[in-house]
Amino acid sequence: MKADAQESQSLVLIVDDEPFIRLILRHFLEREGYQIAEAQNGIEAIKVFKQLHPDIVLLDAIMPDMDGFECCTQLQNFDCSKYTPVLMVTGLEDQESVDRAFEVGAMDYVTKPVHWAVLRQRVKRLIQQSQLQQKLEAVNVELQRLATIDGLTQVANRRRFEEYFNQEWQRMKRDKRPLSLILCDVDFFKLYNDTYGHRLGDRCLQEIAKAIKDIIKRPGD
């Protein structure tokens, strides 16, 4: 079964020092609908990784100059690797090698000679898990934003004010610096609301919030 439309846009980085292995992996994964990039050693893999930000890395464990274990360790240092799973492709399946693969950050492994049905499912599963993780984190970020933003004015709500005030209080206390707090009151707002109605009253509050936001110049304000 071919990869679905979303997965077919995924870029797979194949890292192996043997040209024939790279060739058969490329042909197999291209038939599955994936885009392919290649590297012949760990040093080259790091350069390609930083340039292309692949969706998954198929990494040979045993290579000259920099083996797959060291390469995987270094890949974890890049911010863009957060959502990029590493699938170790190795002829080693002793307990020590398997344990080491997971210790350096690999998400899974397949052994040589490659069982193609296993490779197909593991590549598909790892990419799906990565995509799901990204969606969940985006949703959590949005939920956190919604929980701290006033729906009408789109400025920080009381909950966020109290969190931030406490944070700044502790910071200024530690640095022995003063903390300034400005309290604003909207004069005659009840009269305005009663006269023009709640819809225009809401619009008035939105304009006041916008005016305050527009004069803020520093991130800490």
LOBA-857453 format. One line per field, with one value per residue (C-alpha): x, y, z; residue in one letter. Coordinates in steps of 0.1 Angstrom, whole numbers, plus 5000, padded with zeros to 4 digits. Layout:
<rs>
px: X, ...
py: Y, ...
pz: Z, ...
aa: A, ...
</rs>
This chain:
<rs>
px: 5000, 5013, 5018, 4989, 4990, 5004, 5031, 5041, 5053, 5076, 5114, 5135, 5172, 5191, 5225, 5248, 5283, 5274, 5261, 5242, 5223, 5214, 5202, 5179, 5165, 5159, 5141, 5119, 5110, 5104, 5079, 5062, 5058, 5084, 5109, 5145, 5178, 5211, 5243, 5273, 5286, 5277, 5295, 5277, 5244, 5247, 5252, 5223, 5201, 5207, 5200, 5169, 5153, 5140, 5110, 5128, 5164, 5173, 5208, 5233, 5250, 5285, 5302, 5338, 5348, 5316, 5294, 5256, 5256, 5278, 5258, 5225, 5239, 5249, 5216, 5198, 5216, 5197, 5164, 5150, 5156, 5128, 5102, 5126, 5127, 5158, 5154, 5187, 5194, 5221, 5235, 5240, 5213, 5231, 5216, 5244, 5241, 5203, 5205, 5231, 5209, 5180, 5204, 5217, 5182, 5170, 5133, 5135, 5157, 5156, 5183, 5201, 5192, 5162, 5127, 5108, 5074, 5089, 5107, 5075, 5055, 5081, 5088, 5051, 5045, 5074, 5063, 5027, 5038, 5059, 5031, 5007, 5031, 5035, 4997, 4992, 5018, 5003, 4969, 4983, 5000, 4967, 4948, 4974, 4970, 4932, 4934, 4954, 4938, 4906, 4881, 4868, 4899, 4925, 4948, 4960, 4933, 4933, 4948, 4977, 4982, 4985, 5009, 5031, 5029, 5042, 5069, 5081, 5078, 5101, 5125, 5127, 5130, 5159, 5176, 5166, 5150, 5117, 5085, 5061, 5024, 4999, 4962, 4939, 4902, 4878, 4858, 4820, 4821, 4788, 4771, 4786, 4774, 4739, 4736, 4749, 4744, 4766, 4777, 4792, 4804, 4824, 4838, 4849, 4867, 4884, 4896, 4909, 4928, 4942, 4954, 4972, 4988, 5000, 5020, 5039, 5074, 5093, 5087, 5085, 5058
py: 5000, 5034, 5062, 5086, 5121, 5138, 5111, 5112, 5147, 5135, 5137, 5107, 5112, 5079, 5077, 5048, 5045, 5017, 5030, 4998, 5000, 5036, 5027, 4999, 5020, 5049, 5028, 5011, 5044, 5063, 5036, 5042, 5078, 5094, 5121, 5111, 5128, 5109, 5111, 5087, 5093, 5109, 5142, 5146, 5136, 5165, 5190, 5177, 5175, 5212, 5222, 5201, 5193, 5159, 5143, 5111, 5098, 5062, 5059, 5032, 5023, 5013, 5039, 5053, 5086, 5091, 5061, 5062, 5063, 5095, 5110, 5104, 5120, 5151, 5154, 5156, 5190, 5207, 5225, 5213, 5176, 5178, 5163, 5142, 5105, 5085, 5049, 5030, 5005, 4981, 4947, 4946, 4932, 4923, 4937, 4962, 4977, 4979, 4995, 5020, 5029, 5040, 5057, 5080, 5090, 5066, 5059, 5024, 5001, 4976, 4950, 4941, 4924, 4947, 4931, 4955, 4951, 4959, 4989, 5002, 5000, 5015, 5045, 5051, 5048, 5071, 5098, 5096, 5098, 5128, 5146, 5138, 5152, 5184, 5188, 5181, 5206, 5233, 5226, 5228, 5261, 5275, 5263, 5279, 5312, 5310, 5303, 5335, 5359, 5379, 5369, 5404, 5426, 5401, 5413, 5392, 5383, 5384, 5349, 5358, 5391, 5374, 5348, 5375, 5398, 5371, 5362, 5398, 5404, 5374, 5386, 5422, 5409, 5388, 5417, 5442, 5465, 5484, 5472, 5497, 5490, 5512, 5510, 5524, 5533, 5541, 5571, 5571, 5537, 5526, 5557, 5551, 5515, 5525, 5552, 5535, 5498, 5468, 5463, 5498, 5494, 5463, 5481, 5509, 5484, 5469, 5504, 5511, 5478, 5485, 5520, 5505, 5478, 5503, 5523, 5493, 5493, 5468, 5430, 5431, 5457
pz: 5000, 4991, 5016, 5018, 5004, 5035, 5040, 5004, 5009, 5036, 5030, 5040, 5045, 5038, 5054, 5044, 5032, 5008, 4975, 4967, 5000, 4994, 4959, 4969, 4999, 4975, 4950, 4976, 4994, 4961, 4951, 4984, 4975, 4997, 4986, 4991, 5001, 5006, 5026, 5024, 5060, 5093, 5086, 5053, 5070, 5095, 5067, 5047, 5078, 5086, 5050, 5043, 5077, 5067, 5082, 5091, 5090, 5080, 5096, 5091, 5124, 5111, 5089, 5086, 5101, 5121, 5128, 5131, 5169, 5170, 5141, 5159, 5191, 5172, 5154, 5188, 5194, 5166, 5173, 5140, 5151, 5177, 5154, 5133, 5142, 5135, 5123, 5127, 5099, 5111, 5107, 5145, 5166, 5198, 5230, 5235, 5200, 5203, 5237, 5224, 5195, 5218, 5242, 5215, 5205, 5178, 5178, 5164, 5143, 5115, 5108, 5075, 5053, 5054, 5057, 5034, 5050, 5084, 5070, 5053, 5085, 5107, 5084, 5081, 5119, 5129, 5105, 5116, 5153, 5145, 5127, 5155, 5181, 5162, 5159, 5196, 5207, 5184, 5199, 5234, 5226, 5213, 5243, 5266, 5247, 5249, 5286, 5292, 5267, 5272, 5244, 5239, 5241, 5231, 5259, 5288, 5312, 5350, 5353, 5331, 5349, 5382, 5368, 5352, 5382, 5405, 5380, 5378, 5415, 5422, 5395, 5408, 5444, 5434, 5415, 5442, 5417, 5419, 5401, 5386, 5382, 5363, 5372, 5346, 5350, 5322, 5333, 5330, 5312, 5328, 5315, 5281, 5281, 5293, 5267, 5236, 5245, 5251, 5215, 5213, 5249, 5239, 5209, 5232, 5254, 5223, 5212, 5247, 5248, 5213, 5224, 5254, 5233, 5207, 5232, 5246, 5233, 5255, 5257, 5295, 5296
aa: M, K, A, D, A, Q, E, S, Q, S, L, V, L, I, V, D, D, E, P, F, I, R, L, I, L, R, H, F, L, E, R, E, G, Y, Q, I, A, E, A, Q, N, G, I, E, A, I, K, V, F, K, Q, L, H, P, D, I, V, L, L, D, A, I, M, P, D, M, D, G, F, E, C, C, T, Q, L, Q, N, F, D, C, S, K, Y, T, P, V, L, M, V, T, G, L, E, D, Q, E, S, V, D, R, A, F, E, V, G, A, M, D, Y, V, T, K, P, V, H, W, A, V, L, R, Q, R, V, K, R, L, I, Q, Q, S, Q, L, Q, Q, K, L, E, A, V, N, V, E, L, Q, R, L, A, T, I, D, G, L, T, Q, V, A, N, R, R, R, F, E, E, Y, F, N, Q, E, W, Q, R, M, K, R, D, K, R, P, L, S, L, I, L, C, D, V, D, F, F, K, L, Y, N, D, T, Y, G, H, R, L, G, D, R, C, L, Q, E, I, A, K, A, I, K, D, I, I, K, R, P, G, D
</rs>
